[in-house]
Amino acid sequence: MPREPELGEERGRMPSWEEDIVSALTNLGGTGTYAEIYGAVAAIRSDLPASWKDIIRRQIQDRSSDSAGWKKGADLFFSVEGLGRGVWGLRRLVEPTPIAADLPEGNESPGRTRQTTYRILRDTVLARQIKLLHRDACQICGEVLRISATKTYSEAHHIIPLGKHHAGADIGSNIIVLCPNHHALCDMGAMPLKREDIRAVDGHEIAEESLIYHNDKIFGRIF
């Protein structure tokens, strides 16, 4: 069924392909494979020419700085875990991880005090994109933590930790999306990561070497 015009669109004007791709990805929850995007566009657009799938692919690549074909205009879409995987997301839906209310906002008259950081959340752009791909569902238990009527929450865990001691990479294959409970357990080496226990989605694949490293160096033994 054709969609209603969005805010700013003229009634009676046919939406552009770009607008329909944005609507399609929004309806999909922010990310989708080419096949899912085709289906979502077909559900809202009735006039589909013979080359409509080629048009969609070209429009996405023209409007993404992740693509060699980017036209240097609006940067609307991102490629999840790199080009060639056929999974795209809507860039405006990638939001920073919410900050806990108990974190200090600053001190106008700071003194010297010893502080201990218990856990660090690495909120990289790639981590946010992968969390959107998983719709904030923990890859271990499937739990989605809802923090408001419109917002959900998850944490991105770098399986081989970042930093010079472990020297893990900020790449998709080294990231797993977790609920806070399972993130804490992984950080503290209190649980193994087994391939058969990890929930997967198209466009994100965890490297075997990352799992081996966690089980060997973090958890303490190889499975």
Buried (B, 14 or more C-beta within 10 A) or exposed (E): EEBEBEEEBEEEEBBEBBBBBBBBBBBBBBBBBBEBBBBBBBBBBEEEEEEBBEBBBBBBBBBBBBBEEBEEEBBBBBBBBEEEBBBBBBBEBBEEBEEEEEEEEEEEEEEEEEEEEEEEBBBBEBBBBBBBBBBBBBBBEEBBBEEEEEEEBBBBBBBBBBEEEEEBEBBBBBBBBBBBBBBBBBBEEEBBBEEEEEEEBBBBEBBEEBBBBBBEEBBEEEE
